[in-house]
Amino acid sequence: DQRLNLPELERFAAMCGFSGEWQTEYEVMCEVLKIPSSKGVDFLQFNRLVSDEKSNAYCSDEELQHMVMYLKSERREIASQLAAIRIQAGARGFLTRSQARRSAVEAPSRSSIG
């Protein structure tokens, strides 16, 4: 949806060292930005937030690049873990949900043929 909502911005805040009550802080931030908290911030609002040197959310370009590299690395690690789980499940004979559904749909047609 091209917006950052409460949990997405909470992750950013944690990476910046925030450790307080995030929901309250988020609601205050949305009030200051004059946006509904249910809507979240768009790219321009986020950019304004992290570019304002007086803001608690200020980040240098280098800090933002470091965060992006960290998140990409984390994403690759999660993808690798998921792939390993799928391989293990396949080796043990477990079916994925989609494979199980396909088998259930195909099974009646096979029995009606034979």
ROLODO-287515 format. One record per atom (N, C-alpha, C): residue in three letters; residue number from 1; x, y, z; atom name. Coordinates in nm, 4 decimals, decimal comma. Example, Ala and Ser with C-alpha at 12.3 -4.5 7.8 and 13.67 -1.06 7.14 Angstrom:
2
<node res="Ala" n="1" east="1,3190" north="-0,5690" up="0,7800" atom="N"/>
<node res="Ala" n="1" east="1,2300" north="-0,4500" up="0,7800" atom="CA"/>
<node res="Ala" n="1" east="1,3200" north="-0,3300" up="0,7800" atom="C"/>
<node res="Ser" n="2" east="1,2850" north="-0,2250" up="0,7080" atom="N"/>
<node res="Ser" n="2" east="1,3670" north="-0,1060" up="0,7140" atom="CA"/>
<node res="Ser" n="2" east="1,2900" north="0,0030" up="0,7870" atom="C"/>
! end
This chain:
114
<node res="Asp" n="1" east="0,0815" north="-0,1201" up="0,0000" atom="N"/>
<node res="Asp" n="1" east="0,0000" north="0,0000" up="0,0000" atom="CA"/>
<node res="Asp" n="1" east="0,0859" north="0,1266" up="0,0000" atom="C"/>
<node res="Gln" n="2" east="0,2153" north="0,1114" up="-0,0049" atom="N"/>
<node res="Gln" n="2" east="0,3106" north="0,2225" up="-0,0110" atom="CA"/>
<node res="Gln" n="2" east="0,3007" north="0,3162" up="0,1087" atom="C"/>
<node res="Arg" n="3" east="0,2618" north="0,2602" up="0,2240" atom="N"/>
<node res="Arg" n="3" east="0,2555" north="0,3359" up="0,3490" atom="CA"/>
<node res="Arg" n="3" east="0,3176" north="0,2509" up="0,4582" atom="C"/>
<node res="Leu" n="4" east="0,3724" north="0,3175" up="0,5582" atom="N"/>
<node res="Leu" n="4" east="0,4275" north="0,2483" up="0,6739" atom="CA"/>
<node res="Leu" n="4" east="0,3300" north="0,2652" up="0,7896" atom="C"/>
<node res="Asn" n="5" east="0,2815" north="0,1528" up="0,8409" atom="N"/>
<node res="Asn" n="5" east="0,1835" north="0,1564" up="0,9485" atom="CA"/>
<node res="Asn" n="5" east="0,2512" north="0,1364" up="1,0847" atom="C"/>
<node res="Leu" n="6" east="0,1727" north="0,1194" up="1,1872" atom="N"/>
<node res="Leu" n="6" east="0,2225" north="0,1079" up="1,3244" atom="CA"/>
<node res="Leu" n="6" east="0,3318" north="0,0019" up="1,3403" atom="C"/>
<node res="Pro" n="7" east="0,3074" north="-0,1262" up="1,3057" atom="N"/>
<node res="Pro" n="7" east="0,4138" north="-0,2255" up="1,3263" atom="CA"/>
<node res="Pro" n="7" east="0,5355" north="-0,2053" up="1,2359" atom="C"/>
<node res="Glu" n="8" east="0,5140" north="-0,1562" up="1,1148" atom="N"/>
<node res="Glu" n="8" east="0,6268" north="-0,1341" up="1,0243" atom="CA"/>
<node res="Glu" n="8" east="0,7166" north="-0,0219" up="1,0757" atom="C"/>
<node res="Leu" n="9" east="0,6565" north="0,0840" up="1,1243" atom="N"/>
<node res="Leu" n="9" east="0,7360" north="0,1931" up="1,1790" atom="CA"/>
<node res="Leu" n="9" east="0,7950" north="0,1573" up="1,3147" atom="C"/>
<node res="Glu" n="10" east="0,7304" north="0,0669" up="1,3866" atom="N"/>
<node res="Glu" n="10" east="0,7859" north="0,0217" up="1,5146" atom="CA"/>
<node res="Glu" n="10" east="0,9194" north="-0,0488" up="1,4913" atom="C"/>
<node res="Arg" n="11" east="0,9260" north="-0,1242" up="1,3853" atom="N"/>
<node res="Arg" n="11" east="1,0515" north="-0,1919" up="1,3505" atom="CA"/>
<node res="Arg" n="11" east="1,1604" north="-0,0898" up="1,3223" atom="C"/>
<node res="Phe" n="12" east="1,1267" north="0,0147" up="1,2479" atom="N"/>
<node res="Phe" n="12" east="1,2215" north="0,1219" up="1,2196" atom="CA"/>
<node res="Phe" n="12" east="1,2636" north="0,1906" up="1,3485" atom="C"/>
<node res="Ala" n="13" east="1,1675" north="0,2202" up="1,4349" atom="N"/>
<node res="Ala" n="13" east="1,1972" north="0,2881" up="1,5610" atom="CA"/>
<node res="Ala" n="13" east="1,2914" north="0,2036" up="1,6474" atom="C"/>
<node res="Ala" n="14" east="1,2696" north="0,0739" up="1,6499" atom="N"/>
<node res="Ala" n="14" east="1,3567" north="-0,0152" up="1,7275" atom="CA"/>
<node res="Ala" n="14" east="1,4986" north="-0,0135" up="1,6709" atom="C"/>
<node res="Met" n="15" east="1,5093" north="-0,0100" up="1,5386" atom="N"/>
<node res="Met" n="15" east="1,6420" north="-0,0042" up="1,4765" atom="CA"/>
<node res="Met" n="15" east="1,7122" north="0,1272" up="1,5088" atom="C"/>
<node res="Cys" n="16" east="1,6330" north="0,2304" up="1,5388" atom="N"/>
<node res="Cys" n="16" east="1,6903" north="0,3606" up="1,5761" atom="CA"/>
<node res="Cys" n="16" east="1,7188" north="0,3695" up="1,7262" atom="C"/>
<node res="Gly" n="17" east="1,6836" north="0,2647" up="1,8008" atom="N"/>
<node res="Gly" n="17" east="1,7116" north="0,2629" up="1,9435" atom="CA"/>
<node res="Gly" n="17" east="1,5934" north="0,2999" up="2,0315" atom="C"/>
<node res="Phe" n="18" east="1,4752" north="0,3183" up="1,9736" atom="N"/>
<node res="Phe" n="18" east="1,3574" north="0,3524" up="2,0527" atom="CA"/>
<node res="Phe" n="18" east="1,3160" north="0,2329" up="2,1374" atom="C"/>
<node res="Ser" n="19" east="1,2871" north="0,2588" up="2,2649" atom="N"/>
<node res="Ser" n="19" east="1,2483" north="0,1477" up="2,3526" atom="CA"/>
<node res="Ser" n="19" east="1,1286" north="0,1815" up="2,4411" atom="C"/>
<node res="Gly" n="20" east="1,0541" north="0,2848" up="2,4068" atom="N"/>
<node res="Gly" n="20" east="0,9399" north="0,3246" up="2,4878" atom="CA"/>
<node res="Gly" n="20" east="0,8104" north="0,2621" up="2,4404" atom="C"/>
<node res="Glu" n="21" east="0,6997" north="0,3249" up="2,4765" atom="N"/>
<node res="Glu" n="21" east="0,5657" north="0,2808" up="2,4364" atom="CA"/>
<node res="Glu" n="21" east="0,5415" north="0,3291" up="2,2940" atom="C"/>
<node res="Trp" n="22" east="0,5556" north="0,2403" up="2,1970" atom="N"/>
<node res="Trp" n="22" east="0,5528" north="0,2804" up="2,0571" atom="CA"/>
<node res="Trp" n="22" east="0,4165" north="0,3280" up="2,0102" atom="C"/>
<node res="Gln" n="23" east="0,3104" north="0,2634" up="2,0519" atom="N"/>
<node res="Gln" n="23" east="0,1785" north="0,3023" up="2,0020" atom="CA"/>
<node res="Gln" n="23" east="0,1485" north="0,4488" up="2,0352" atom="C"/>
<node res="Thr" n="24" east="0,1793" north="0,4891" up="2,1557" atom="N"/>
<node res="Thr" n="24" east="0,1564" north="0,6287" up="2,1962" atom="CA"/>
<node res="Thr" n="24" east="0,2421" north="0,7225" up="2,1116" atom="C"/>
<node res="Glu" n="25" east="0,3683" north="0,6879" up="2,0950" atom="N"/>
<node res="Glu" n="25" east="0,4597" north="0,7704" up="2,0145" atom="CA"/>
<node res="Glu" n="25" east="0,4123" north="0,7792" up="1,8702" atom="C"/>
<node res="Tyr" n="26" east="0,3659" north="0,6664" up="1,8169" atom="N"/>
<node res="Tyr" n="26" east="0,3157" north="0,6617" up="1,6795" atom="CA"/>
<node res="Tyr" n="26" east="0,1948" north="0,7539" up="1,6634" atom="C"/>
<node res="Glu" n="27" east="0,1028" north="0,7482" up="1,7580" atom="N"/>
<node res="Glu" n="27" east="-0,0166" north="0,8321" up="1,7496" atom="CA"/>
<node res="Glu" n="27" east="0,0189" north="0,9802" up="1,7562" atom="C"/>
<node res="Val" n="28" east="0,1150" north="1,0161" up="1,8409" atom="N"/>
<node res="Val" n="28" east="0,1607" north="1,1548" up="1,8501" atom="CA"/>
<node res="Val" n="28" east="0,2244" north="1,1969" up="1,7176" atom="C"/>
<node res="Met" n="29" east="0,3076" north="1,1091" up="1,6624" atom="N"/>
<node res="Met" n="29" east="0,3735" north="1,1387" up="1,5356" atom="CA"/>
<node res="Met" n="29" east="0,2697" north="1,1621" up="1,4252" atom="C"/>
<node res="Cys" n="30" east="0,1676" north="1,0769" up="1,4194" atom="N"/>
<node res="Cys" n="30" east="0,0628" north="1,0927" up="1,3186" atom="CA"/>
<node res="Cys" n="30" east="-0,0140" north="1,2230" up="1,3391" atom="C"/>
<node res="Glu" n="31" east="-0,0365" north="1,2574" up="1,4643" atom="N"/>
<node res="Glu" n="31" east="-0,1050" north="1,3840" up="1,4948" atom="CA"/>
<node res="Glu" n="31" east="-0,0223" north="1,5028" up="1,4463" atom="C"/>
<node res="Val" n="32" east="0,1082" north="1,5000" up="1,4704" atom="N"/>
<node res="Val" n="32" east="0,1973" north="1,6074" up="1,4264" atom="CA"/>
<node res="Val" n="32" east="0,1992" north="1,6160" up="1,2741" atom="C"/>
<node res="Leu" n="33" east="0,1994" north="1,4990" up="1,2088" atom="N"/>
<node res="Leu" n="33" east="0,1996" north="1,4964" up="1,0621" atom="CA"/>
<node res="Leu" n="33" east="0,0614" north="1,5211" up="1,0019" atom="C"/>
<node res="Lys" n="34" east="-0,0385" north="1,5279" up="1,0893" atom="N"/>
<node res="Lys" n="34" east="-0,1763" north="1,5524" up="1,0473" atom="CA"/>
<node res="Lys" n="34" east="-0,2289" north="1,4427" up="0,9539" atom="C"/>
<node res="Ile" n="35" east="-0,2057" north="1,3177" up="0,9959" atom="N"/>
<node res="Ile" n="35" east="-0,2580" north="1,2036" up="0,9208" atom="CA"/>
<node res="Ile" n="35" east="-0,3278" north="1,1092" up="1,0174" atom="C"/>
<node res="Pro" n="36" east="-0,4299" north="1,0371" up="0,9724" atom="N"/>
<node res="Pro" n="36" east="-0,4955" north="0,9396" up="1,0593" atom="CA"/>
<node res="Pro" n="36" east="-0,3979" north="0,8265" up="1,0934" atom="C"/>
<node res="Ser" n="37" east="-0,3941" north="0,7865" up="1,2197" atom="N"/>
<node res="Ser" n="37" east="-0,3013" north="0,6799" up="1,2606" atom="CA"/>
<node res="Ser" n="37" east="-0,3333" north="0,5481" up="1,1909" atom="C"/>
<node res="Ser" n="38" east="-0,4572" north="0,5281" up="1,1510" atom="N"/>
<node res="Ser" n="38" east="-0,4944" north="0,4049" up="1,0810" atom="CA"/>
<node res="Ser" n="38" east="-0,4377" north="0,4008" up="0,9391" atom="C"/>
<node res="Lys" n="39" east="-0,4018" north="0,5165" up="0,8871" atom="N"/>
<node res="Lys" n="39" east="-0,3534" north="0,5266" up="0,7500" atom="CA"/>
<node res="Lys" n="39" east="-0,2029" north="0,5013" up="0,7391" atom="C"/>
<node res="Gly" n="40" east="-0,1236" north="0,5498" up="0,8325" atom="N"/>
<node res="Gly" n="40" east="0,0217" north="0,5361" up="0,8260" atom="CA"/>
<node res="Gly" n="40" east="0,0836" north="0,6463" up="0,7427" atom="C"/>
<node res="Val" n="41" east="0,2172" north="0,6455" up="0,7371" atom="N"/>
<node res="Val" n="41" east="0,2885" north="0,7512" up="0,6650" atom="CA"/>
<node res="Val" n="41" east="0,3297" north="0,7044" up="0,5263" atom="C"/>
<node res="Asp" n="42" east="0,3266" north="0,7964" up="0,4321" atom="N"/>
<node res="Asp" n="42" east="0,3719" north="0,7639" up="0,2969" atom="CA"/>
<node res="Asp" n="42" east="0,5209" north="0,7966" up="0,2850" atom="C"/>
<node res="Phe" n="43" east="0,5768" north="0,7762" up="0,1682" atom="N"/>
<node res="Phe" n="43" east="0,7200" north="0,7954" up="0,1485" atom="CA"/>
<node res="Phe" n="43" east="0,7625" north="0,9387" up="0,1766" atom="C"/>
<node res="Leu" n="44" east="0,6880" north="1,0352" up="0,1274" atom="N"/>
<node res="Leu" n="44" east="0,7261" north="1,1757" up="0,1475" atom="CA"/>
<node res="Leu" n="44" east="0,7244" north="1,2134" up="0,2952" atom="C"/>
<node res="Gln" n="45" east="0,6241" north="1,1666" up="0,3685" atom="N"/>
<node res="Gln" n="45" east="0,6166" north="1,1955" up="0,5117" atom="CA"/>
<node res="Gln" n="45" east="0,7308" north="1,1275" up="0,5870" atom="C"/>
<node res="Phe" n="46" east="0,7613" north="1,0030" up="0,5498" atom="N"/>
<node res="Phe" n="46" east="0,8721" north="0,9317" up="0,6130" atom="CA"/>
<node res="Phe" n="46" east="1,0035" north="1,0035" up="0,5833" atom="C"/>
<node res="Asn" n="47" east="1,0213" north="1,0442" up="0,4598" atom="N"/>
<node res="Asn" n="47" east="1,1428" north="1,1157" up="0,4204" atom="CA"/>
<node res="Asn" n="47" east="1,1580" north="1,2453" up="0,5003" atom="C"/>
<node res="Arg" n="48" east="1,0477" north="1,3170" up="0,5166" atom="N"/>
<node res="Arg" n="48" east="1,0509" north="1,4409" up="0,5941" atom="CA"/>
<node res="Arg" n="48" east="1,0892" north="1,4122" up="0,7396" atom="C"/>
<node res="Leu" n="49" east="1,0367" north="1,3041" up="0,7924" atom="N"/>
<node res="Leu" n="49" east="1,0624" north="1,2643" up="0,9310" atom="CA"/>
<node res="Leu" n="49" east="1,2101" north="1,2313" up="0,9532" atom="C"/>
<node res="Val" n="50" east="1,2675" north="1,1496" up="0,8652" atom="N"/>
<node res="Val" n="50" east="1,4073" north="1,1073" up="0,8843" atom="CA"/>
<node res="Val" n="50" east="1,5075" north="1,2123" up="0,8385" atom="C"/>
<node res="Ser" n="51" east="1,4622" north="1,3130" up="0,7635" atom="N"/>
<node res="Ser" n="51" east="1,5514" north="1,4181" up="0,7151" atom="CA"/>
<node res="Ser" n="51" east="1,5591" north="1,5383" up="0,8093" atom="C"/>
<node res="Asp" n="52" east="1,4649" north="1,5487" up="0,9001" atom="N"/>
<node res="Asp" n="52" east="1,4613" north="1,6616" up="0,9931" atom="CA"/>
<node res="Asp" n="52" east="1,5602" north="1,6378" up="1,1074" atom="C"/>
<node res="Glu" n="53" east="1,6679" north="1,7138" up="1,1086" atom="N"/>
<node res="Glu" n="53" east="1,7734" north="1,6951" up="1,2086" atom="CA"/>
<node res="Glu" n="53" east="1,7258" north="1,7202" up="1,3510" atom="C"/>
<node res="Lys" n="54" east="1,6130" north="1,7870" up="1,3668" atom="N"/>
<node res="Lys" n="54" east="1,5577" north="1,8120" up="1,5006" atom="CA"/>
<node res="Lys" n="54" east="1,4667" north="1,6980" up="1,5464" atom="C"/>
<node res="Ser" n="55" east="1,4332" north="1,6095" up="1,4543" atom="N"/>
<node res="Ser" n="55" east="1,3426" north="1,4985" up="1,4842" atom="CA"/>
<node res="Ser" n="55" east="1,4160" north="1,3856" up="1,5553" atom="C"/>
<node res="Asn" n="56" east="1,3444" north="1,3161" up="1,6434" atom="N"/>
<node res="Asn" n="56" east="1,4011" north="1,1968" up="1,7076" atom="CA"/>
<node res="Asn" n="56" east="1,4222" north="1,0848" up="1,6074" atom="C"/>
<node res="Ala" n="57" east="1,3585" north="1,0946" up="1,4912" atom="N"/>
<node res="Ala" n="57" east="1,3691" north="0,9912" up="1,3883" atom="CA"/>
<node res="Ala" n="57" east="1,4760" north="1,0238" up="1,2843" atom="C"/>
<node res="Tyr" n="58" east="1,5497" north="1,1332" up="1,3070" atom="N"/>
<node res="Tyr" n="58" east="1,6509" north="1,1726" up="1,2088" atom="CA"/>
<node res="Tyr" n="58" east="1,7521" north="1,0608" up="1,1879" atom="C"/>
<node res="Cys" n="59" east="1,7831" north="1,0351" up="1,0606" atom="N"/>
<node res="Cys" n="59" east="1,8871" north="0,9389" up="1,0242" atom="CA"/>
<node res="Cys" n="59" east="1,9668" north="0,9961" up="0,9077" atom="C"/>
<node res="Ser" n="60" east="2,0969" north="0,9766" up="0,9133" atom="N"/>
<node res="Ser" n="60" east="2,1800" north="1,0169" up="0,7999" atom="CA"/>
<node res="Ser" n="60" east="2,1557" north="0,9192" up="0,6860" atom="C"/>
<node res="Asp" n="61" east="2,1975" north="0,9569" up="0,5668" atom="N"/>
<node res="Asp" n="61" east="2,1850" north="0,8663" up="0,4520" atom="CA"/>
<node res="Asp" n="61" east="2,2607" north="0,7371" up="0,4789" atom="C"/>
<node res="Glu" n="62" east="2,3769" north="0,7498" up="0,5409" atom="N"/>
<node res="Glu" n="62" east="2,4580" north="0,6320" up="0,5724" atom="CA"/>
<node res="Glu" n="62" east="2,3852" north="0,5386" up="0,6685" atom="C"/>
<node res="Glu" n="63" east="2,3196" north="0,5944" up="0,7700" atom="N"/>
<node res="Glu" n="63" east="2,2431" north="0,5115" up="0,8640" atom="CA"/>
<node res="Glu" n="63" east="2,1277" north="0,4405" up="0,7942" atom="C"/>
<node res="Leu" n="64" east="2,0581" north="0,5114" up="0,7068" atom="N"/>
<node res="Leu" n="64" east="1,9477" north="0,4505" up="0,6327" atom="CA"/>
<node res="Leu" n="64" east="1,9977" north="0,3407" up="0,5400" atom="C"/>
<node res="Gln" n="65" east="2,1098" north="0,3628" up="0,4743" atom="N"/>
<node res="Gln" n="65" east="2,1661" north="0,2601" up="0,3864" atom="CA"/>
<node res="Gln" n="65" east="2,2053" north="0,1369" up="0,4674" atom="C"/>
<node res="His" n="66" east="2,2611" north="0,1584" up="0,5855" atom="N"/>
<node res="His" n="66" east="2,2996" north="0,0465" up="0,6713" atom="CA"/>
<node res="His" n="66" east="2,1748" north="-0,0342" up="0,7120" atom="C"/>
<node res="Met" n="67" east="2,0654" north="0,0355" up="0,7453" atom="N"/>
<node res="Met" n="67" east="1,9401" north="-0,0324" up="0,7819" atom="CA"/>
<node res="Met" n="67" east="1,8873" north="-0,1153" up="0,6654" atom="C"/>
<node res="Val" n="68" east="1,8915" north="-0,0582" up="0,5469" atom="N"/>
<node res="Val" n="68" east="1,8424" north="-0,1292" up="0,4283" atom="CA"/>
<node res="Val" n="68" east="1,9259" north="-0,2540" up="0,4037" atom="C"/>
<node res="Met" n="69" east="2,0580" north="-0,2418" up="0,4146" atom="N"/>
<node res="Met" n="69" east="2,1451" north="-0,3591" up="0,3959" atom="CA"/>
<node res="Met" n="69" east="2,1157" north="-0,4651" up="0,5004" atom="C"/>
<node res="Tyr" n="70" east="2,0936" north="-0,4234" up="0,6257" atom="N"/>
<node res="Tyr" n="70" east="2,0617" north="-0,5176" up="0,7321" atom="CA"/>
<node res="Tyr" n="70" east="1,9307" north="-0,5906" up="0,7029" atom="C"/>
<node res="Leu" n="71" east="1,8279" north="-0,5150" up="0,6624" atom="N"/>
<node res="Leu" n="71" east="1,6974" north="-0,5754" up="0,6337" atom="CA"/>
<node res="Leu" n="71" east="1,7038" north="-0,6702" up="0,5148" atom="C"/>
<node res="Lys" n="72" east="1,7805" north="-0,6345" up="0,4124" atom="N"/>
<node res="Lys" n="72" east="1,7965" north="-0,7241" up="0,2974" atom="CA"/>
<node res="Lys" n="72" east="1,8659" north="-0,8528" up="0,3392" atom="C"/>
<node res="Ser" n="73" east="1,9674" north="-0,8398" up="0,4233" atom="N"/>
<node res="Ser" n="73" east="2,0395" north="-0,9562" up="0,4727" atom="CA"/>
<node res="Ser" n="73" east="1,9467" north="-1,0456" up="0,5545" atom="C"/>
<node res="Glu" n="74" east="1,8675" north="-0,9831" up="0,6397" atom="N"/>
<node res="Glu" n="74" east="1,7713" north="-1,0579" up="0,7223" atom="CA"/>
<node res="Glu" n="74" east="1,6694" north="-1,1288" up="0,6338" atom="C"/>
<node res="Arg" n="75" east="1,6256" north="-1,0613" up="0,5310" atom="N"/>
<node res="Arg" n="75" east="1,5274" north="-1,1190" up="0,4383" atom="CA"/>
<node res="Arg" n="75" east="1,5850" north="-1,2416" up="0,3670" atom="C"/>
<node res="Arg" n="76" east="1,7127" north="-1,2318" up="0,3233" atom="N"/>
<node res="Arg" n="76" east="1,7780" north="-1,3459" up="0,2579" atom="CA"/>
<node res="Arg" n="76" east="1,7914" north="-1,4626" up="0,3550" atom="C"/>
<node res="Glu" n="77" east="1,8244" north="-1,4319" up="0,4796" atom="N"/>
<node res="Glu" n="77" east="1,8394" north="-1,5372" up="0,5807" atom="CA"/>
<node res="Glu" n="77" east="1,7073" north="-1,6093" up="0,6044" atom="C"/>
<node res="Ile" n="78" east="1,5992" north="-1,5335" up="0,6124" atom="N"/>
<node res="Ile" n="78" east="1,4670" north="-1,5932" up="0,6326" atom="CA"/>
<node res="Ile" n="78" east="1,4298" north="-1,6788" up="0,5119" atom="C"/>
<node res="Ala" n="79" east="1,4573" north="-1,6292" up="0,3911" atom="N"/>
<node res="Ala" n="79" east="1,4272" north="-1,7065" up="0,2704" atom="CA"/>
<node res="Ala" n="79" east="1,5065" north="-1,8367" up="0,2692" atom="C"/>
<node res="Ser" n="80" east="1,6315" north="-1,8316" up="0,3122" atom="N"/>
<node res="Ser" n="80" east="1,7142" north="-1,9532" up="0,3183" atom="CA"/>
<node res="Ser" n="80" east="1,6579" north="-2,0516" up="0,4196" atom="C"/>
<node res="Gln" n="81" east="1,6151" north="-2,0012" up="0,5337" atom="N"/>
<node res="Gln" n="81" east="1,5571" north="-2,0878" up="0,6360" atom="CA"/>
<node res="Gln" n="81" east="1,4285" north="-2,1530" up="0,5862" atom="C"/>
<node res="Leu" n="82" east="1,3452" north="-2,0765" up="0,5178" atom="N"/>
<node res="Leu" n="82" east="1,2218" north="-2,1325" up="0,4626" atom="CA"/>
<node res="Leu" n="82" east="1,2512" north="-2,2390" up="0,3577" atom="C"/>
<node res="Ala" n="83" east="1,3522" north="-2,2142" up="0,2748" atom="N"/>
<node res="Ala" n="83" east="1,3894" north="-2,3132" up="0,1735" atom="CA"/>
<node res="Ala" n="83" east="1,4372" north="-2,4419" up="0,2405" atom="C"/>
<node res="Ala" n="84" east="1,5152" north="-2,4284" up="0,3453" atom="N"/>
<node res="Ala" n="84" east="1,5645" north="-2,5466" up="0,4172" atom="CA"/>
<node res="Ala" n="84" east="1,4492" north="-2,6240" up="0,4797" atom="C"/>
<node res="Ile" n="85" east="1,3520" north="-2,5537" up="0,5335" atom="N"/>
<node res="Ile" n="85" east="1,2344" north="-2,6192" up="0,5927" atom="CA"/>
<node res="Ile" n="85" east="1,1570" north="-2,6947" up="0,4854" atom="C"/>
<node res="Arg" n="86" east="1,1414" north="-2,6326" up="0,3693" atom="N"/>
<node res="Arg" n="86" east="1,0697" north="-2,6996" up="0,2595" atom="CA"/>
<node res="Arg" n="86" east="1,1436" north="-2,8250" up="0,2141" atom="C"/>
<node res="Ile" n="87" east="1,2745" north="-2,8153" up="0,2051" atom="N"/>
<node res="Ile" n="87" east="1,3543" north="-2,9313" up="0,1636" atom="CA"/>
<node res="Ile" n="87" east="1,3407" north="-3,0431" up="0,2652" atom="C"/>
<node res="Gln" n="88" east="1,3508" north="-3,0085" up="0,3938" atom="N"/>
<node res="Gln" n="88" east="1,3371" north="-3,1097" up="0,4992" atom="CA"/>
<node res="Gln" n="88" east="1,1990" north="-3,1723" up="0,4970" atom="C"/>
<node res="Ala" n="89" east="1,0966" north="-3,0901" up="0,4799" atom="N"/>
<node res="Ala" n="89" east="0,9599" north="-3,1425" up="0,4759" atom="CA"/>
<node res="Ala" n="89" east="0,9423" north="-3,2357" up="0,3572" atom="C"/>
<node res="Gly" n="90" east="0,9981" north="-3,1978" up="0,2425" atom="N"/>
<node res="Gly" n="90" east="0,9896" north="-3,2829" up="0,1249" atom="CA"/>
<node res="Gly" n="90" east="1,0632" north="-3,4141" up="0,1449" atom="C"/>
<node res="Ala" n="91" east="1,1789" north="-3,4076" up="0,2081" atom="N"/>
<node res="Ala" n="91" east="1,2569" north="-3,5291" up="0,2338" atom="CA"/>
<node res="Ala" n="91" east="1,1853" north="-3,6223" up="0,3306" atom="C"/>
<node res="Arg" n="92" east="1,1083" north="-3,5677" up="0,4191" atom="N"/>
<node res="Arg" n="92" east="1,0347" north="-3,6491" up="0,5166" atom="CA"/>
<node res="Arg" n="92" east="0,8997" north="-3,6947" up="0,4632" atom="C"/>
<node res="Gly" n="93" east="0,8645" north="-3,6486" up="0,3443" atom="N"/>
<node res="Gly" n="93" east="0,7388" north="-3,6915" up="0,2841" atom="CA"/>
<node res="Gly" n="93" east="0,6195" north="-3,6045" up="0,3192" atom="C"/>
<node res="Phe" n="94" east="0,6436" north="-3,4919" up="0,3863" atom="N"/>
<node res="Phe" n="94" east="0,5326" north="-3,4020" up="0,4173" atom="CA"/>
<node res="Phe" n="94" east="0,4973" north="-3,3224" up="0,2930" atom="C"/>
<node res="Leu" n="95" east="0,3712" north="-3,3000" up="0,2746" atom="N"/>
<node res="Leu" n="95" east="0,3259" north="-3,2210" up="0,1616" atom="CA"/>
<node res="Leu" n="95" east="0,3024" north="-3,0774" up="0,2048" atom="C"/>
<node res="Thr" n="96" east="0,3253" north="-2,9859" up="0,1132" atom="N"/>
<node res="Thr" n="96" east="0,2882" north="-2,8473" up="0,1400" atom="CA"/>
<node res="Thr" n="96" east="0,1362" north="-2,8376" up="0,1292" atom="C"/>
<node res="Arg" n="97" east="0,0803" north="-2,7297" up="0,1786" atom="N"/>
<node res="Arg" n="97" east="-0,0657" north="-2,7123" up="0,1717" atom="CA"/>
<node res="Arg" n="97" east="-0,1155" north="-2,7191" up="0,0291" atom="C"/>
<node res="Ser" n="98" east="-0,0442" north="-2,6513" up="-0,0610" atom="N"/>
<node res="Ser" n="98" east="-0,0903" north="-2,6505" up="-0,2003" atom="CA"/>
<node res="Ser" n="98" east="-0,0786" north="-2,7895" up="-0,2613" atom="C"/>
<node res="Gln" n="99" east="0,0280" north="-2,8645" up="-0,2264" atom="N"/>
<node res="Gln" n="99" east="0,0410" north="-3,0011" up="-0,2767" atom="CA"/>
<node res="Gln" n="99" east="-0,0707" north="-3,0888" up="-0,2213" atom="C"/>
<node res="Ala" n="100" east="-0,1023" north="-3,0728" up="-0,0936" atom="N"/>
<node res="Ala" n="100" east="-0,2094" north="-3,1513" up="-0,0315" atom="CA"/>
<node res="Ala" n="100" east="-0,3436" north="-3,1202" up="-0,0973" atom="C"/>
<node res="Arg" n="101" east="-0,3692" north="-2,9927" up="-0,1259" atom="N"/>
<node res="Arg" n="101" east="-0,4939" north="-2,9540" up="-0,1917" atom="CA"/>
<node res="Arg" n="101" east="-0,5016" north="-3,0132" up="-0,3317" atom="C"/>
<node res="Arg" n="102" east="-0,3891" north="-3,0064" up="-0,4048" atom="N"/>
<node res="Arg" n="102" east="-0,3872" north="-3,0636" up="-0,5387" atom="CA"/>
<node res="Arg" n="102" east="-0,4138" north="-3,2139" up="-0,5333" atom="C"/>
<node res="Ser" n="103" east="-0,3530" north="-3,2812" up="-0,4358" atom="N"/>
<node res="Ser" n="103" east="-0,3734" north="-3,4256" up="-0,4213" atom="CA"/>
<node res="Ser" n="103" east="-0,5187" north="-3,4566" up="-0,3903" atom="C"/>
<node res="Ala" n="104" east="-0,5807" north="-3,3753" up="-0,3056" atom="N"/>
<node res="Ala" n="104" east="-0,7198" north="-3,3979" up="-0,2683" atom="CA"/>
<node res="Ala" n="104" east="-0,8123" north="-3,3770" up="-0,3877" atom="C"/>
<node res="Val" n="105" east="-0,7799" north="-3,2796" up="-0,4702" atom="N"/>
<node res="Val" n="105" east="-0,8623" north="-3,2532" up="-0,5883" atom="CA"/>
<node res="Val" n="105" east="-0,8417" north="-3,3605" up="-0,6934" atom="C"/>
<node res="Glu" n="106" east="-0,7174" north="-3,4060" up="-0,7106" atom="N"/>
<node res="Glu" n="106" east="-0,6874" north="-3,5055" up="-0,8125" atom="CA"/>
<node res="Glu" n="106" east="-0,7319" north="-3,6473" up="-0,7711" atom="C"/>
<node res="Ala" n="107" east="-0,7341" north="-3,6762" up="-0,6439" atom="N"/>
<node res="Ala" n="107" east="-0,7655" north="-3,8119" up="-0,5960" atom="CA"/>
<node res="Ala" n="107" east="-0,9008" north="-3,8629" up="-0,6441" atom="C"/>
<node res="Pro" n="108" east="-1,0099" north="-3,7875" up="-0,6316" atom="N"/>
<node res="Pro" n="108" east="-1,1391" north="-3,8402" up="-0,6781" atom="CA"/>
<node res="Pro" n="108" east="-1,1404" north="-3,8691" up="-0,8270" atom="C"/>
<node res="Ser" n="109" east="-1,0736" north="-3,7870" up="-0,9063" atom="N"/>
<node res="Ser" n="109" east="-1,0754" north="-3,8099" up="-1,0491" atom="CA"/>
<node res="Ser" n="109" east="-0,9977" north="-3,9361" up="-1,0847" atom="C"/>
<node res="Arg" n="110" east="-0,8921" north="-3,9672" up="-1,0099" atom="N"/>
<node res="Arg" n="110" east="-0,8157" north="-4,0897" up="-1,0337" atom="CA"/>
<node res="Arg" n="110" east="-0,8985" north="-4,2132" up="-1,0007" atom="C"/>
<node res="Ser" n="111" east="-0,9716" north="-4,2080" up="-0,8885" atom="N"/>
<node res="Ser" n="111" east="-1,0501" north="-4,3244" up="-0,8482" atom="CA"/>
<node res="Ser" n="111" east="-1,1669" north="-4,3478" up="-0,9437" atom="C"/>
<node res="Ser" n="112" east="-1,2184" north="-4,2442" up="-1,0029" atom="N"/>
<node res="Ser" n="112" east="-1,3304" north="-4,2642" up="-1,0941" atom="CA"/>
<node res="Ser" n="112" east="-1,2843" north="-4,3217" up="-1,2281" atom="C"/>
<node res="Ile" n="113" east="-1,1542" north="-4,3033" up="-1,2589" atom="N"/>
<node res="Ile" n="113" east="-1,1005" north="-4,3572" up="-1,3840" atom="CA"/>
<node res="Ile" n="113" east="-1,0804" north="-4,5083" up="-1,3703" atom="C"/>
<node res="Gly" n="114" east="-1,0222" north="-4,5515" up="-1,2552" atom="N"/>
<node res="Gly" n="114" east="-0,9843" north="-4,6909" up="-1,2368" atom="CA"/>
<node res="Gly" n="114" east="-1,1005" north="-4,7689" up="-1,1873" atom="C"/>
! end
